[in-house]
């Protein structure tokens, strides 16, 4: 695999925006993201600039991308740092210092080439490398109707915690669905 795994840089916000928009157009997007293409494409440039700057090196958010030898971004994952004293971003309040993986996406043409494994390795390794705060676990949520992603997470070493949260229902007639929490504990 000739891809480079690295953190985004603040000035790369147009690339980060485009990768997110592409992810939201993927056929799996309805069960992979709690966002829509329509909402994301309507956001102003300042939103994407702020989001990318926050996810660049430093702070409690880090976005990693897989970059091809030609410079194309073919995948991404973001790590959010959560502490018990923080506001809840998603799911239950953090009981311990933890990382939370979100925004996982690999372009179809790069799937099966080890990109997801490499992205997860760099994201989890970064989470474990932190000393302030020292993280006790890394978690993520997966939609109950996304068995392909769940299988990858289990293969990588994540296990279901037994926690789940409802997916927001947006319209009449939508059925109740669940996001399932998976975790890796510090070894």
trRosetta pair geometry for C-beta under 8 A, 3 or more apart (Angstrom, degrees):
i j d omega theta_ij theta_ji phi_ij phi_ji
1 113 5.7 127 -109 156 107 93
1 114 4.9 -110 -55 69 149 124
1 115 7.1 -179 -154 -68 138 63
1 118 6.7 -150 112 -40 154 146
2 68 7.2 49 97 -158 96 60
2 69 4.9 -18 138 -45 126 112
3 66 4.6 8 172 -176 137 98
3 67 6.3 144 -162 66 77 39
3 68 5.9 -42 -104 -94 81 45
3 69 7.8 -101 -89 -35 40 65
3 74 6.6 -93 -116 47 133 127
3 75 7.8 28 -172 30 155 112
3 110 7.4 70 -70 -150 145 129
3 113 7.6 105 -14 120 127 122
3 115 5.9 38 32 -108 168 91
3 118 6.6 144 84 79 118 158
4 66 7.3 150 72 -157 40 50
4 67 4.7 -25 60 61 93 99
5 64 5.9 14 -177 178 91 118
5 65 7.5 177 -145 87 52 36
5 66 5.7 -24 -94 -98 71 68
5 67 7.8 174 -82 16 23 78
5 118 5.2 -155 -52 147 134 104
5 119 6.1 -174 -124 -93 120 52
5 121 7.7 138 43 70 177 92
5 122 4.3 -172 140 -27 139 156
6 64 6.7 168 90 -148 20 76
6 65 6.5 -24 66 58 69 78
6 67 6.5 -17 28 3 108 122
7 55 7.9 -171 -168 142 90 74
7 56 6.3 100 150 -154 111 50
7 57 5.1 95 116 -63 159 82
7 62 5.9 -65 -121 -167 111 97
7 63 6.8 102 -154 76 66 55
7 64 5.9 -53 -92 -97 48 63
7 65 7.8 76 -168 15 12 80
8 12 5.3 -135 -167 70 90 128
8 15 7.8 -172 -136 84 108 109
8 16 5.7 45 -142 -77 151 122
8 52 5.8 -104 136 -158 138 89
8 55 5.6 32 51 108 126 104
8 56 5.4 -95 95 -92 79 70
8 63 4.6 2 4 85 121 109
8 64 7.5 -147 -22 -99 76 16
8 65 5.8 80 -71 -13 83 116
9 12 4.9 92 62 -6 77 110
9 52 8.0 18 98 160 33 108
9 56 5.5 60 -139 -128 28 122
9 57 7.8 -7 -104 0 62 95
10 13 6.9 -7 172 -41 48 97
10 49 7.6 45 -180 -168 86 70
10 52 5.8 127 -141 118 44 94
10 53 4.1 39 -129 -104 107 73
10 56 4.5 -65 -53 -24 72 157
12 15 4.7 -41 178 40 91 116
12 16 5.9 97 117 -25 87 96
12 52 6.3 -154 77 -173 70 139
13 16 5.3 -55 -140 40 38 113
13 17 6.0 43 159 -24 69 103
13 45 7.5 94 125 -170 134 79
13 48 4.7 121 178 135 110 94
13 49 4.8 -31 -94 -96 172 50
13 51 7.4 114 -131 64 103 82
13 52 3.8 -155 -95 20 80 153
13 53 7.4 -19 -69 -34 117 74
14 17 5.6 -51 -146 35 31 114
14 18 6.4 29 156 -17 64 106
14 48 7.5 78 -83 133 36 142
15 18 5.8 -54 -145 38 31 109
15 19 6.3 31 156 -19 65 106
15 65 7.9 24 131 -119 120 168
15 73 5.6 119 172 -10 113 139
16 19 5.9 -54 -146 36 29 110
16 20 6.4 28 155 -17 63 107
16 48 6.5 161 86 -171 103 98
16 51 7.1 -166 126 102 137 104
16 52 4.5 161 36 -96 158 115
16 55 7.4 144 -138 65 151 137
16 63 6.9 61 -127 120 124 160
16 65 7.9 -116 -96 -66 78 134
16 76 7.9 108 -133 -112 74 156
17 20 5.9 -62 -153 38 28 109
17 21 6.3 25 153 -17 66 108
17 45 8.0 -48 -73 -125 158 62
17 48 4.2 -2 -77 -138 114 147
17 52 7.7 -66 -39 -48 78 125
18 21 5.6 -54 -145 38 33 110
18 22 6.2 35 155 -19 66 105
18 73 8.0 128 83 53 101 126
19 22 5.7 -53 -147 37 31 113
19 23 6.3 36 151 -23 64 104
19 65 7.2 -117 -81 -122 174 119
19 73 5.1 -60 -79 108 132 134
19 76 5.7 96 144 -18 141 138
19 105 7.0 154 163 86 94 134
20 23 5.5 -51 -148 33 33 114
20 24 6.4 29 155 -17 64 106
20 40 6.1 -145 130 -168 111 145
20 76 8.0 -52 -70 59 68 156
20 103 7.3 -45 -109 -149 95 114
20 105 7.9 154 -109 17 43 156
21 24 5.8 -57 -149 38 32 110
21 25 6.7 25 153 -15 63 107
21 37 6.4 78 -153 -138 70 86
21 40 5.9 -174 -93 116 72 126
21 41 6.0 78 -121 -80 118 87
22 25 5.8 -64 -153 38 33 107
22 26 7.2 55 146 -44 63 89
22 105 7.7 136 95 157 89 145
22 107 7.0 -13 139 -100 136 96
23 26 5.6 -31 -162 -4 40 118
23 29 6.6 130 144 -99 62 103
23 32 7.6 -116 171 108 98 132
23 33 6.8 107 132 -49 107 144
23 76 7.6 -80 -60 47 141 115
23 103 7.5 61 126 -165 172 74
23 105 3.8 -65 -113 -110 122 160
24 29 5.0 93 -153 -141 38 143
24 33 6.1 -79 -102 63 77 159
24 35 6.2 -75 -104 104 123 98
24 36 6.5 107 -168 178 124 26
24 37 4.1 159 126 -76 118 74
24 40 5.5 171 -16 24 167 148
25 29 6.6 85 11 -32 6 150
25 37 5.5 66 -68 -90 74 140
26 29 4.9 132 63 -43 76 92
26 32 7.1 -13 82 40 123 148
26 105 6.9 -177 -13 -141 150 109
26 108 7.5 163 -128 -46 104 97
28 31 6.0 -71 -174 56 71 91
28 32 4.7 61 131 -27 95 127
28 146 6.7 85 -166 -125 111 106
28 148 7.4 -88 -111 56 144 130
28 149 7.6 135 177 -38 143 115
29 32 5.5 -73 -122 48 28 105
29 33 5.4 -29 -162 27 73 112
29 36 7.9 99 147 -125 123 49
29 37 7.3 27 158 -41 164 96
30 33 7.9 -50 -93 49 10 75
31 143 3.9 -144 -174 78 85 155
31 145 4.8 -110 -122 83 145 97
31 146 4.4 175 133 -61 120 103
32 104 7.4 -111 -171 72 109 85
32 105 7.5 101 149 -87 141 85
32 143 6.8 -98 -71 6 32 124
32 146 6.2 121 -77 -112 70 147
32 149 6.7 146 -109 -51 95 152
33 36 7.9 166 104 -67 112 33
33 103 7.6 47 -109 -109 103 52
34 167 7.3 -155 -104 -146 101 86
34 168 7.0 88 -152 21 110 109
35 39 6.0 -125 -169 72 78 124
35 40 5.7 67 158 -54 120 110
36 39 4.7 90 59 10 88 100
36 40 6.8 -162 89 -5 44 90
37 40 5.8 -64 -144 42 29 108
37 41 5.9 23 164 -18 69 111
38 41 6.4 -54 -138 36 22 105
38 42 6.6 18 160 -17 57 113
39 42 6.1 -68 -156 36 28 110
39 43 7.2 41 150 -40 63 96
40 43 5.9 -41 -161 4 38 115
43 47 4.1 -77 169 60 115 155
43 48 6.6 125 111 -41 116 86
44 47 5.4 115 62 -3 66 97
44 48 7.9 -139 106 5 44 86
45 48 5.7 -61 -156 42 42 107
45 49 6.0 44 149 -23 74 107
46 49 5.5 -52 -142 38 33 114
46 50 6.2 32 159 -17 66 106
47 50 6.1 -61 -151 39 25 106
47 51 6.1 23 155 -18 64 112
48 51 5.6 -53 -138 39 31 112
48 52 6.1 26 162 -15 65 109
49 52 6.2 -60 -145 39 24 104
49 53 6.2 23 157 -18 62 111
50 53 5.8 -57 -143 38 28 110
50 54 6.3 28 158 -19 64 108
51 54 5.9 -58 -151 36 27 110
51 55 6.4 11 156 -8 63 113
52 55 5.8 -65 -144 45 32 104
52 56 6.4 47 152 -40 66 97
52 63 7.4 -72 -133 37 59 146
53 56 5.7 -41 -150 12 33 117
54 59 6.1 -102 -165 106 64 164
54 61 5.1 31 141 58 93 135
55 61 4.8 -68 -98 128 63 108
55 62 6.2 113 -167 -144 66 17
55 63 3.5 31 164 -7 130 108
55 78 6.0 -59 -135 -130 128 114
56 63 7.5 -28 -67 40 38 95
57 62 7.2 35 -105 -122 41 100
59 62 7.7 163 76 -60 80 71
60 80 6.8 34 142 -164 88 59
60 81 4.0 -110 -158 48 86 110
61 78 6.5 -3 -172 -178 92 109
61 79 7.1 165 -153 85 44 56
61 80 5.6 -9 -106 -107 81 65
61 81 7.2 -122 -63 10 43 81
62 78 6.9 169 87 -155 42 63
62 79 4.9 -2 57 53 91 100
62 123 7.6 170 95 -130 108 76
62 126 6.0 -111 92 140 157 151
63 76 6.3 -4 -176 -167 98 111
63 77 7.6 175 -150 92 59 34
63 78 4.4 -25 -99 -101 77 91
63 79 7.9 -170 -78 20 33 63
63 103 7.2 -33 -122 88 102 148
64 76 6.6 161 87 -150 53 59
64 77 5.5 -6 57 61 100 78
64 78 7.4 178 19 -87 66 40
64 79 7.6 40 -8 -8 103 98
64 119 5.8 159 104 -151 120 81
64 122 5.3 156 -149 102 159 122
64 123 5.4 -133 16 -72 140 88
64 126 7.5 -179 -57 -5 129 148
65 73 4.9 -45 -175 -138 130 109
65 75 6.8 151 -160 85 56 52
65 76 4.9 -20 -103 -96 71 85
65 119 8.0 -22 -147 -115 15 111
66 73 7.0 112 71 -160 54 59
66 74 5.0 -60 95 66 105 87
66 75 3.9 24 27 51 120 99
66 76 7.2 -132 10 -61 76 44
66 106 7.3 18 32 -119 141 89
66 110 6.9 154 103 165 138 156
66 115 4.8 58 -155 -156 176 104
66 118 6.5 95 -103 87 118 118
66 119 5.6 -77 -47 -68 109 105
67 71 6.2 -19 -174 -143 108 34
67 72 7.0 153 -156 75 61 35
67 73 5.9 -35 -98 -95 69 58
67 74 7.3 149 -110 12 18 84
68 71 6.7 -37 70 33 78 20
68 72 4.4 7 30 53 121 88
68 73 7.8 -130 2 -63 83 13
68 74 5.6 81 -44 -24 99 122
68 110 7.8 -129 -73 -91 106 126
73 76 6.9 21 173 -53 116 102
74 106 6.6 23 143 -157 80 70
74 107 4.7 -92 -156 25 70 116
74 109 7.2 -95 -140 77 115 90
74 110 3.9 99 167 -39 129 158
74 115 6.0 -94 110 -132 113 156
75 105 6.2 -169 -143 100 61 58
75 106 3.9 -4 -105 -107 116 71
75 107 6.5 -117 -63 4 69 73
75 110 5.9 -124 -38 97 108 144
75 115 4.6 143 -7 154 154 125
75 116 6.7 -135 -156 -76 152 57
75 119 5.4 -111 126 -53 123 145
76 103 6.1 -45 117 134 108 105
76 104 7.4 -167 94 -134 61 29
76 105 5.5 11 49 54 87 90
76 119 7.0 155 -164 -142 10 142
77 101 5.7 -17 -177 -159 113 104
77 102 7.7 136 -166 69 66 32
77 103 6.4 148 -141 86 36 81
77 104 4.9 14 -104 -102 91 72
77 105 7.9 175 -70 24 58 55
77 119 4.6 126 3 156 119 117
77 120 6.5 81 -13 -79 172 55
77 123 4.9 -64 103 -57 126 152
78 101 7.2 138 75 -156 48 52
78 102 5.1 -35 71 70 101 81
78 103 4.3 39 13 44 110 128
78 123 7.9 115 147 -126 3 128
79 99 4.9 -24 -164 -166 107 115
79 100 7.0 132 -160 63 54 44
79 101 6.0 -27 -98 -94 66 62
79 102 8.0 151 -95 22 20 74
79 123 5.1 164 -52 -164 115 96
79 126 6.3 -176 20 87 160 119
79 127 5.5 -146 -156 -69 147 103
79 138 7.6 -51 -133 -137 109 114
80 89 6.1 -96 154 72 157 170
80 99 7.0 138 70 -163 45 58
80 100 4.4 -26 62 62 99 101
80 102 6.1 25 -10 7 113 120
81 97 7.5 -9 -173 -169 91 88
81 98 7.8 161 -155 88 50 38
81 99 6.1 -35 -99 -103 57 65
81 100 7.8 -175 -80 16 11 83
81 127 7.9 170 -93 -127 83 86
81 130 7.2 139 -108 -114 130 174
81 133 6.9 142 -177 41 123 103
81 135 7.3 -116 -133 -81 89 117
82 86 5.6 -129 -153 55 63 144
82 89 6.5 -119 -97 16 115 117
82 94 4.0 163 135 -57 107 141
82 97 7.4 165 89 -152 54 43
82 98 5.2 -17 64 66 99 85
82 99 7.4 148 18 -112 83 14
82 100 5.4 50 -14 -19 123 119
83 86 4.7 109 55 -18 76 104
83 94 5.9 174 131 78 8 143
83 97 5.3 -6 -109 -105 73 77
83 133 5.9 127 -93 -10 112 161
84 93 6.6 62 -147 153 58 105
84 94 5.2 -117 -77 93 46 86
84 95 6.3 25 -97 -157 104 17
84 96 6.8 9 -50 -84 103 14
84 97 7.4 -69 -13 -59 80 56
86 89 7.4 -13 134 -27 123 94
86 93 7.9 168 73 -151 72 84
86 94 6.5 37 45 23 107 122
88 91 7.2 -138 -170 73 107 47
88 92 7.1 -98 -131 161 125 18
88 93 5.0 -84 -82 -83 103 67
88 94 8.0 175 -108 -11 68 70
89 100 7.0 173 71 68 132 161
90 100 6.9 150 55 173 116 151
90 102 7.5 124 12 -87 161 132
90 141 6.8 -120 144 -3 124 139
90 165 7.9 -179 168 57 72 160
91 139 8.0 -99 61 125 163 141
91 141 6.3 -178 -60 -64 128 132
91 163 7.0 71 -168 141 122 128
91 165 5.0 -147 -115 -22 70 147
91 179 7.4 -111 -82 96 101 125
91 181 6.4 92 -140 -81 150 119
92 95 7.7 2 125 -33 117 91
92 163 6.3 -84 -1 -162 132 142
92 165 7.3 -162 -33 -67 75 121
92 181 8.0 -36 17 -63 107 154
94 97 7.0 54 154 -104 137 22
94 98 5.3 -161 -141 27 117 108
96 135 7.9 103 130 -163 98 53
96 136 4.1 -39 143 41 139 141
96 137 6.5 82 78 16 125 99
97 133 4.0 -133 -139 132 150 135
97 134 6.4 103 80 79 146 46
97 135 5.1 -121 123 -109 95 50
97 136 5.8 112 63 -1 72 89
98 135 5.6 96 -121 -156 28 99
98 136 6.2 -54 -79 56 77 78
98 137 4.8 -18 -119 71 107 77
98 138 6.4 162 -173 -96 84 30
98 139 5.8 21 163 2 136 102
99 123 7.7 161 157 158 143 89
99 124 7.5 170 79 -119 151 53
99 127 3.6 -54 -38 -130 158 134
99 135 5.3 9 -23 -143 88 159
99 137 7.6 -139 35 110 71 45
99 138 4.1 -15 67 -115 104 86
99 139 7.3 166 87 24 55 59
100 138 7.4 -176 -74 -162 25 63
100 139 5.4 -18 -110 70 71 86
100 140 6.7 134 -167 -88 60 52
101 104 6.4 40 151 -56 107 109
101 120 7.5 10 -126 -122 157 82
101 123 6.0 78 -108 143 110 145
101 124 7.9 -31 -65 -68 128 79
101 138 6.4 49 -26 171 100 106
101 139 7.3 -157 19 96 79 36
101 140 4.2 -33 62 -82 98 114
102 140 7.1 177 -69 -131 49 88
104 116 7.4 54 -173 -136 111 100
104 119 7.6 138 -136 114 85 138
104 140 7.5 30 -25 -152 131 144
104 149 7.3 124 91 -141 137 120
106 110 5.3 -119 177 88 97 105
106 111 5.3 124 111 -82 120 75
106 115 4.9 136 -134 94 127 125
106 116 5.1 -82 -37 -63 145 90
106 119 7.4 -155 -76 2 104 146
107 110 4.9 70 64 16 87 105
107 111 7.4 -136 94 -30 42 82
108 111 5.7 -39 -150 2 37 118
110 113 5.4 -84 -172 35 61 128
110 115 4.7 32 150 -19 114 155
111 115 7.2 -83 -94 40 33 117
111 116 7.5 27 -127 -23 68 114
114 117 5.0 -54 -161 44 67 118
114 118 5.7 67 142 -24 86 103
115 118 5.8 -60 -148 39 30 108
115 119 6.2 29 156 -19 67 107
116 119 5.7 -54 -144 38 30 111
116 120 6.2 27 158 -16 65 108
116 152 6.1 -32 134 -170 149 143
117 120 6.0 -60 -148 40 27 108
117 121 6.2 29 154 -23 64 108
117 156 6.9 -172 -117 -102 71 101
118 121 5.6 -51 -144 33 31 114
118 122 6.5 25 159 -13 64 104
119 122 6.2 -59 -150 39 29 104
119 123 6.1 24 155 -16 65 112
120 123 5.6 -59 -141 41 31 110
120 124 5.9 22 164 -12 69 110
120 156 5.4 -48 134 -144 161 148
121 124 6.3 -58 -139 42 24 102
121 125 5.9 24 160 -18 62 114
122 125 5.8 -54 -138 41 26 112
122 126 6.2 32 158 -23 62 106
123 126 5.8 -54 -151 33 26 111
123 127 6.6 28 151 -19 62 105
123 138 8.0 126 128 -158 94 148
124 127 5.5 -50 -149 34 35 115
124 128 6.4 31 154 -15 67 105
124 138 5.6 -124 -121 15 86 170
124 184 6.7 5 -136 65 130 152
125 128 5.9 -57 -147 40 31 107
125 129 6.2 36 152 -28 65 108
126 129 5.6 -56 -148 30 31 115
126 130 7.4 45 153 -37 60 91
127 130 6.3 -43 -168 4 34 112
127 135 5.3 -46 168 43 91 161
127 138 5.1 81 115 -85 165 121
128 135 6.7 -101 -95 60 40 111
128 138 8.0 -66 -52 -37 80 122
128 186 6.8 141 -119 -120 96 93
130 133 6.5 28 135 72 122 44
130 134 6.5 180 105 -105 80 36
130 135 5.8 66 61 -13 118 101
131 134 5.7 -3 -149 -74 40 85
135 138 6.7 49 148 -64 139 74
135 186 6.7 156 106 -63 70 120
136 185 7.0 -26 155 -151 74 74
136 186 5.3 -100 -158 1 39 120
137 183 5.1 0 175 -170 129 114
137 184 6.3 165 -159 83 76 47
137 185 4.9 -37 -101 -109 101 51
137 186 6.3 -108 -72 -19 49 75
138 183 6.9 151 80 -154 45 63
138 184 5.0 -1 55 53 94 98
139 161 7.2 -17 -124 -27 115 142
139 181 5.7 -14 -168 -167 121 99
139 182 6.7 152 -155 81 66 47
139 183 4.6 -27 -98 -97 83 81
139 184 7.9 -166 -75 23 42 61
140 153 6.6 -136 69 -124 130 136
140 158 6.7 -44 37 -126 107 157
140 181 7.5 154 82 -150 34 55
140 182 5.5 -16 63 60 83 95
141 165 7.1 -43 -128 37 142 107
141 179 4.1 26 173 165 124 116
141 180 6.6 147 -156 68 69 34
141 181 5.6 -37 -97 -92 75 57
141 182 7.5 158 -102 15 24 77
142 146 5.4 -128 178 75 92 119
142 149 5.1 -172 -139 108 120 116
142 150 4.9 152 128 -79 154 80
142 153 6.1 -132 -46 -3 145 153
142 179 6.8 149 68 -159 22 71
142 180 5.5 -30 64 60 78 89
142 182 6.1 23 1 -8 112 120
143 146 4.3 84 64 -5 91 113
143 149 7.7 67 39 53 79 136
143 167 6.7 34 -121 -73 98 138
143 177 6.6 12 -160 151 97 126
143 178 7.6 140 -152 91 53 45
143 179 5.8 -43 -90 -102 52 69
143 180 7.7 96 -159 12 6 82
144 164 7.9 28 -60 -141 112 129
144 177 6.0 -155 39 -172 110 87
144 178 4.8 55 -27 66 127 87
144 179 7.4 -125 -24 -89 77 21
144 180 5.8 98 -77 -25 75 110
145 177 6.5 -49 -8 -147 113 131
146 149 4.4 -2 145 30 114 115
146 150 6.1 131 99 -22 75 91
147 150 5.3 -56 -140 41 38 115
147 151 6.0 44 159 -26 70 102
148 151 6.0 -53 -152 31 26 111
148 152 6.9 25 150 -16 60 104
149 152 5.7 -55 -153 35 36 111
149 153 6.3 34 152 -19 69 105
150 153 5.7 -54 -147 36 32 112
150 154 6.4 31 155 -17 66 105
150 180 7.4 30 -108 66 120 130
150 182 7.5 166 -135 -56 73 142
151 154 5.9 -54 -148 37 31 109
151 155 6.3 31 153 -19 64 108
152 155 5.6 -58 -148 38 31 112
152 156 6.3 30 154 -20 66 107
153 156 5.7 -56 -149 36 30 112
153 158 4.1 -43 167 53 93 132
153 182 5.0 69 150 110 139 168
154 157 7.8 119 -178 -16 29 7
154 158 6.2 -83 -82 71 35 76
154 159 7.0 71 -122 -97 75 49
154 182 7.5 -109 -68 -140 64 139
156 184 7.9 -75 119 -64 94 132
157 184 5.3 51 115 -107 103 119
158 182 3.8 57 156 152 122 118
158 183 6.3 138 -151 59 83 14
158 184 5.4 -76 -94 -48 63 87
159 182 6.4 161 75 -156 19 81
159 183 6.4 -37 60 61 72 68
159 184 7.5 112 11 -86 77 52
160 180 6.0 -34 -129 164 104 119
160 181 7.2 103 -156 83 59 57
160 182 5.7 -49 -89 -100 44 73
161 181 4.5 -36 38 103 119 107
161 182 6.7 177 -13 -116 85 19
161 183 4.8 60 -64 -1 114 117
162 181 7.7 -29 56 62 35 102
163 180 7.7 132 87 -162 55 51
163 181 4.0 3 75 29 102 135
164 178 4.6 6 176 -177 126 124
164 179 6.4 159 -160 79 71 48
164 180 5.1 -28 -104 -103 95 58
164 181 6.6 -143 -80 0 41 83
165 178 6.9 142 72 -155 30 74
165 179 5.2 -16 62 57 83 100
165 181 7.6 67 -5 -43 93 100
166 169 7.7 -37 158 -26 116 89
166 176 6.1 -51 -141 -162 112 96
166 177 7.3 113 -159 75 64 44
166 178 6.1 -55 -105 -102 44 63
166 179 7.7 44 124 14 5 83
167 176 7.7 149 49 -169 82 50
167 177 4.3 -9 29 79 128 95
167 178 6.5 -138 -14 -85 88 11
167 179 5.8 116 -69 -33 83 91
169 174 4.6 168 -152 86 90 123
169 176 6.6 -52 -64 -93 123 60
170 174 6.2 77 45 -21 64 162
171 174 5.2 103 62 -25 71 114
